[in-house]
Amino acid sequence: MAAVLTPPAPSAAAGSRAVSRPPWGGWRSRWPLLPLVATVLLPGLPYGASGGGGPADVASGVAVLVCAGRLLYLRQRPLSATAALVLGLPVVGFALATVTAADPAAALPGLVRYLQVFVLVPIAVCLLLRDAHGFRIVAGSLVVLAVVQGVTGVHQYVTGTGASYMGEDIRAVGTFGPSDIMGMATVVAYGLLAAAACALRTPRNAPAWLRPCAAVLAVALIVPLALSFSRGVWIATAAAVLVVLALTGRRQALTSLAVLGAAGVVLVGGFGIGSEMIADRAASVTRVTSTPDRSVSDRYAMWSAAGAMWRERPAAGVGLKGFPAHRDGHASIGLSSGSDTAGAGQEFRRQALLSPHNMYLLVLGEQGLIGLTALLGSWAAILAGAVRRLCRARPRGHAALDCGLAAVALMAWQSVNFLYADVGGPTTVLSGVVLGLAAWWALSGPDRVSAA
């Protein structure tokens, strides 16, 4: 009787099918990724351009709640001690800057925002990504957003319906509008790097069309990136691409650089896509002492103000969200009252300069040396861990090398871009997603990262 009740042993063929089947498990097991995908895609909604509290922030809150629910009730995949230390380290600076601020109540919104973007969202990404497939889903969402915004931006340039630039409504800003001119450039850069990583190291068992399609998308996204006229994003993207190419090997790096160079010559030189304006925009970075661009001189004036705030309170800074209140007391007389924005469906508007457009100096001025050390320590550990794991995985032909390349590229881009930008606008929450993707690759267990 017992023999009748004993289930038959699975056949060799059945076992082979079970092993060879891709571990996707269908969307029934992938539903926790939906809030992350929504967090990536929703910043592109036109009504999300007003700042914090938009649809993307709501989606990120849902992702954090889903993650918390899984931890509390299912007790699945807690962070390792190292990951908890690295991702939780910035909390020290945030809390201290809030408590020691002249008005702690006014600093509380800043505390919530910083915890959301730099702690809670990265942790949620790390815990909700089950394997490399989950990483690719989120990275693919970045590419989709970049393509939509890039097409919109190119259309704005061609039809003259973009943001105002040098007296013409030609600046590509996508759906973010002239009040957030960095928005489209940021998401296009994210998508370009994710597509380039896929083209350089295509996943195993991927369709034959995936690699050429990813390569074409990466090259095509150069066009809206150039038409955004965002100098900081250009520099960050070039630096990230060079880092990734250096990590792929000399032969592939030289080939890729040749392709990119030829594409640049054809797009800008051959078709003349904004060539004169792009060249003038790039050259304006160095014209600080002779005939500087107004935006350049204002930026350096605000950098100087942030440094003066730090010298006044070197340990804990002036407090979160304290830069606008202390700006006029520390800025030079040459700082203008704001920047002019217009075009892309918006009337002329004077936009106040409320941040130094340098994340490191903003943290230094508002959180002091303690806050900057904690935040930089966390980011440096993530970047170093991501590069270290990628260097170890490449000789062994790791199945998730595309994820490693994308993680290193995105983290390198974010690190360089923060020299010319800071938090603000609907794309701010995407910084948390990028940090989470890089942290997943750098800090997650080998069993989760190795899944193809």
Helices and strands as residue ranges (DSSP letters): H 2-5, H 12-20, H 26-30, G 31-33, H 34-41, G 42-44, G 46-48, H 55-69, I 70-74, H 81-88, H 90-99, H 104-115, I 116-120, H 121-128, H 132-159, E 163-165, E 168-171, G 178-180, H 182-200, H 210-220, H 222-227, H 231-248, H 250-264, I 265-270, H 275-283, H 294-312, H 323-330, E 338-343, E 346-352, H 359-393, H 401-417, H 428-443, H 446-449
